[in-house]
Amino acid sequence: MWKRINRISSSNWQILLTLFILISCRNGNDHTNTISRDSVHSCMPAPSRFAKDTTSSIRVGGDTSVAGMVLIPGGTFEMGGDNNQAAGDELPKHTVEVSAFYIDITEVTNAQFRKFVETTGYITTAEKKPDWEEMKKTLPAGTPKPPEEQLQAASLVFKQSEGPVDLNDYSQWWNWVKGADWKHPQGPGSNIQGKDNY
């Protein structure tokens, strides 16, 4: 999976996440030939790493306008893998229908995200200490609990490589940094002051 992840720029992650959330699909083995119109899950169960966060409750801000957005037409595509590079949760390849949706014309700025956080009370995953009881549900039985110092609020921080890198080793362009989050993009001591439009 990391081979594919490195080819996706950080600004495209928001688009991919939006597409994942907005997908409604039809499994190729679905004999009823119907298409689910649910905007929060696909016809296949989401992998556990995409499990819904039930620890926060986001309040609606009330702004339902589409100003500054563009309508993306719906369509179908083949989702998933069909060769030995696919992870288990990418099988089988199946037809997916994406309904039309609106997306911002530009990336979300720090100022816009701050307004969203202030309006909704949202707390990002990077700001929360990992819950070992929830994590172990997604791991093989008997997986030992990591040391407490590793169960800290943290995030991956991109580091520019100095030249070509082995694409099988993502640690060459990502660092796991405790205390890194949207307000502290490089970790403790960093901030977004003066970067509202970034």
Stockholm file with secondary structure:
# STOCKHOLM 1.0

chainA/1-198         MWKRINRISSSNWQILLTLFILISCRNGNDHTNTISRDSVHSCMPAPSRFAKDTTSSIRVGGDTSVAGMVLIPGGTFEMGGDNNQAAGDELPKHTVEVSAFYIDITEVTNAQFRKFVETTGYITTAEKKPDWEEMKKTLPAGTPKPPEEQLQAASLVFKQSEGPVDLNDYSQWWNWVKGADWKHPQGPGSNIQGKDNY
#=GR chainA/1-198 SS CHHHHTTSCHHHHHHHHHHHHHEEECCTTCTTCCCCCCTTCCSSCCCGGGCCCCSCCCCCCSCCCCTTEEEECCEEEEESCCSTTSCGGGCSCEEEEECCEEEESSCCCHHHHHHHHHHHCCCCGGGSCCCHHHHGGGSCTTCCCCCGGGSSSEEEEECCCSSCCCTTCGGGTEEEEETCBTTBTTSTTCCCTTCTTC
#=GC SS_cons         CHHHHTTSCHHHHHHHHHHHHHEEECCTTCTTCCCCCCTTCCSSCCCGGGCCCCSCCCCCCSCCCCTTEEEECCEEEEESCCSTTSCGGGCSCEEEEECCEEEESSCCCHHHHHHHHHHHCCCCGGGSCCCHHHHGGGSCTTCCCCCGGGSSSEEEEECCCSSCCCTTCGGGTEEEEETCBTTBTTSTTCCCTTCTTC
//
